[in-house]
Amino acid sequence: MSDRADMTQEAYASLIGILYTDGCVSPKGTGWRVIVSNNSKSIVDQFEANVRECFNQSVRRTMRGQLHVAVLDSKVIGQELIDRHGTFRTESCTVHQGCPHLRGGRKPCRTCEPIIHEGIQYPPVALPDLESDEVCGRFLQAAFSCDGGVNLYVARRRATKWLIRNVYLACKHPVLIFQYAALLARLGIRSRVILRDWRVLIQGHEPIRRYARLVGFLPGSIVGANSPFWHRRTKSEVLDLLLESYGNPRSIYDLSQFSDGTLGVERDSHEKQSENVG
């Protein structure tokens, strides 16, 4: 296979990874609108580059508050994506007004074949063929850059403190979440699914180190406002700090954001079980 074909496969995997996390395909008139939004400009830049490489098309860029948005209106490309992968919506069917799977109205469930989990219907999902580990890594990198991140903070209980260190991906879909974990396993990256939190969790020095080497985050992907400690830092930067903290936890303990004893308190029980740090 040519180098160009390899590049296109990786670009397509990245494009689908972004769409399954921060994008969707929606009806627009008699055609389709493909849209992606993220607070990291670099992720939308990557989507734009992917569209150019895979389809030789350009996107329209806008801002919605702090969100960077890319829009592609195309009946042909939208239909191709719909036929291959569905609408890329992963929340339950009850979240949306009517079924969004069919342009122009509700698609019968017997045709759509939704996934049933605990009595709740979810849209079907269909990942692309990921023919090599490199292509698999690009897909996961895009997904983790959009809907994933790094937990790195100091937990305390009385006089004891330890570091919470993990990489995670949020995915509220009962099939896709396990597919993400299976793709990580394919790359030799140990993870576990925390279904009650809808998260794939990677813990431990070796699994996280392997994740950093084989997957990582898109350059410029930033930590969102929900993090009280690392907001606006890049996810790659925090991941590097996490890996450097093994054998040297004081490099994190001594940071100014953790100097207040009320910060970094113990949180989720599954994080408490992670590691007591060394």
Secondary structure, 3 states (H helix, E strand, C coil): CCHHHHHHHHHHHHHHHHHHHHEEEEEECCEEEEEEEECCHHHHHHHHHHHHHHHCCCCEEEEECCEEEEEEECHHHHHHHHHHHCCCCCCCHHHCCCCCCCCCCCCCHHHHCCEEECCEEECCCCCCCCCCHHHHHHHHHHHHHHHEEEEEEEEEECCEEEEEEEEEEECCCCCHHHHHHHHHHHCCCCCEEEHHHCEEEEECHHHHHHHHHHCCCCCCCECCCCCCCCCCCEHHHHHHHHHHHCCCCHHHHCCHHHCCCCCCCCCCHHHHCCCCCC
